[in-house]
Amino acid sequence: MRALPTPRAVRAGAMAAGIALAAAAAWAGPATDQVKASVDRVLKLVQDPELKKPQNAEKRRTQIREVARGLFDFEEMGKRALARHWAARTPEQRKRFTELFADLLENSYVSKIESYGGEKILYLPEQADADTVTVRSKIVTQRGTEIPLDYRLQKKGDRWDAYDVAIEGVSLVANYRSQFNKIITQSSYEELVKKMEQKQLEVVEEQKTRKPGTASP
């Protein structure tokens, strides 16, 4: 069975979501502050000399995932990615799908930020609309290339939770939605879950053999 692929734009989005250093904010709001705080925490983990040691690789990845879970609302992202197929799922199926989807995104996120190379991020003015806000930014590579990166967040209580990331205008959630819908309509929801579980196993095996500091292709 062919493994679940990771769209190029999704890989790029996960990478850009994790590689941010110096921030020059044109105007920062509460949502921007929250995104920046999470990114800063991730970079401290990536650059921590103690956590860079091979024997602490799994500890580093676990802590990075904890930060990601504090920024992203994986259940909301999973719901939007499944779209019309979400309504037909049982509570148990929704829980399992959310777990698999979160794991898929986290593994991509961690693998990309472990290849951090000193990129910078510039925060732009937020775009607010009722209870949602878009934190706009640009990743500036070492070659001077600018990559637009937007976090889309919604208000939950007294905090903002990210439910999507757009890289160069391409939505991460929309990218997965297209992929998931194709698998479900051509085969079944059960087949999608099998592919996601297979991908999960492949990542575990890959992490066992990967050299410290080496990102996934």
C-alpha positions in Angstrom: 0.0 0.0 0.0 1.4 3.4 -1.0 2.1 5.6 2.0 0.3 8.9 2.5 2.2 11.6 0.8 3.0 15.0 2.2 2.2 17.8 -0.2 5.1 20.1 -1.1 3.2 23.2 0.1 2.5 21.5 3.4 6.1 20.5 3.9 7.1 24.1 3.1 4.4 25.4 5.5 5.6 23.3 8.3 9.2 24.4 7.7 8.3 28.0 7.6 6.1 27.7 10.7 9.2 26.6 12.6 12.1 28.7 11.3 11.8 32.1 12.7 14.5 34.1 14.5 14.7 37.9 14.7 11.3 39.6 14.5 10.7 43.1 13.3 7.0 43.8 13.8 5.4 46.6 11.9 2.5 46.3 14.3 1.9 43.6 16.9 -1.4 42.5 18.4 -2.3 39.9 20.9 -2.4 37.1 18.3 0.9 38.1 16.9 2.4 38.2 20.4 1.1 34.7 21.0 2.5 33.3 17.7 5.9 34.9 18.3 6.1 33.6 21.9 5.5 30.1 20.7 8.1 30.4 17.9 10.6 31.9 20.4 10.1 28.9 22.7 10.7 26.5 19.9 13.9 28.1 18.9 15.2 28.1 22.4 14.7 24.3 22.4 16.3 23.9 19.0 19.3 26.0 20.0 19.7 24.5 23.5 23.2 22.9 23.7 22.1 20.2 26.1 19.1 19.2 23.9 21.3 19.1 20.8 23.0 16.0 22.3 22.1 12.8 20.5 20.8 11.2 23.6 18.4 14.0 24.2 16.9 14.0 20.6 13.6 12.5 21.7 13.3 14.8 24.7 13.8 17.8 22.4 11.2 16.6 19.9 8.7 16.0 22.8 9.1 19.5 24.1 8.8 21.0 20.6 5.5 19.1 20.1 4.2 20.4 23.4 4.8 24.0 22.2 3.0 23.1 18.9 0.0 21.7 20.8 -0.2 25.0 22.7 -0.4 27.0 19.4 -2.4 24.8 17.0 -5.9 23.6 17.5 -5.4 20.2 15.9 -9.1 19.1 16.4 -10.3 22.2 14.5 -7.7 21.6 11.8 -8.7 18.0 11.5 -12.4 19.0 11.2 -11.6 21.5 8.5 -9.4 19.0 6.7 -12.0 16.3 6.6 -14.7 18.9 5.7 -18.0 17.2 4.8 -16.6 13.8 5.8 -16.3 14.9 9.5 -20.1 14.9 10.1 -20.3 11.2 9.4 -17.6 10.2 11.9 -18.4 8.9 15.3 -16.9 10.5 18.4 -14.3 7.7 18.6 -13.4 8.1 14.9 -13.0 11.8 15.3 -10.8 11.4 18.3 -8.6 8.8 16.5 -8.4 11.0 13.3 -7.4 14.1 15.3 -4.6 12.1 17.0 -3.3 10.8 13.7 -3.6 14.2 12.0 -1.9 16.0 14.9 0.9 13.4 14.8 1.3 13.9 11.0 1.6 17.7 11.4 3.8 17.6 14.4 6.3 15.2 12.8 6.6 17.4 9.8 6.9 20.5 12.0 9.7 19.0 14.1 11.7 17.6 11.2 11.8 21.0 9.5 12.7 23.1 12.5 15.5 20.7 13.3 17.1 21.9 10.1 16.9 25.5 11.2 19.5 27.6 9.5 19.2 31.2 10.8 16.2 32.3 8.8 14.4 35.5 9.9 10.8 36.5 10.1 9.2 39.9 9.7 5.7 40.3 11.3 3.2 42.5 9.4 0.0 44.1 10.6 -2.6 41.7 11.7 -5.9 41.3 9.7 -8.8 40.9 12.1 -12.3 39.8 11.3 -14.8 39.3 14.1 -13.5 36.3 16.2 -10.7 35.4 13.7 -7.4 37.0 12.9 -4.6 36.4 10.4 -1.1 36.9 11.7 0.8 37.9 8.6 4.6 37.5 8.2 7.4 37.0 5.8 10.2 34.5 6.2 13.5 36.0 4.9 16.0 33.3 3.8 19.7 33.7 4.0 19.7 34.5 0.2 17.2 37.3 0.8 14.2 35.5 -0.6 10.9 36.5 1.0 8.3 33.8 1.7 4.8 35.0 2.8 3.6 33.0 5.8 0.2 33.6 7.4 -1.2 32.0 10.6 -4.9 31.9 10.8 -6.3 31.9 14.4 -9.6 32.1 16.1 -10.5 33.3 19.6 -11.1 30.6 22.2 -11.7 32.1 25.7 -8.8 34.4 26.5 -6.4 33.0 23.9 -6.0 32.5 20.1 -5.7 29.1 18.6 -4.2 28.5 15.1 -6.4 26.5 12.8 -4.5 26.9 9.6 -1.2 28.1 8.1 -0.8 29.5 4.6 2.6 29.5 2.8 2.8 31.7 -0.2 -1.0 31.9 -0.2 -1.5 28.1 -0.1 -3.5 26.8 2.8 -2.1 23.8 4.7 -5.5 22.6 5.7 -6.9 23.1 2.1 -4.0 21.1 0.8 -4.7 18.2 3.1 -8.5 18.5 2.5 -8.0 17.9 -1.2 -5.8 14.9 -0.5 -8.1 13.4 2.1 -11.2 13.8 0.0 -9.6 12.1 -2.9 -8.7 9.1 -0.9 -12.1 8.8 0.8 -14.1 9.2 -2.4 -11.9 6.8 -4.4 -11.6 4.3 -1.7 -13.0 4.8 1.9 -12.5 6.7 5.1 -11.0 3.5 6.6 -8.4 3.4 3.8 -7.4 7.0 4.7 -6.9 6.0 8.4 -4.8 3.0 7.3 -2.6 5.3 5.2 -2.2 7.7 8.1 -1.3 4.9 10.5 1.3 3.6 8.0 2.8 7.1 7.7 3.0 7.2 11.5 4.9 3.9 11.6 7.3 5.1 8.8 8.1 8.2 10.7 8.9 6.3 13.9 11.3 4.0 12.0 12.8 7.0 10.2 13.5 8.8 13.5 15.3 5.7 14.9 17.8 5.8 12.0 18.0 9.5 11.4 21.2 11.3 12.4 20.8 14.1 14.9 20.1 17.4 13.3 19.2 15.9 9.9 15.7 16.8 8.6 13.4 14.6 6.6 13.5 15.0 2.9 
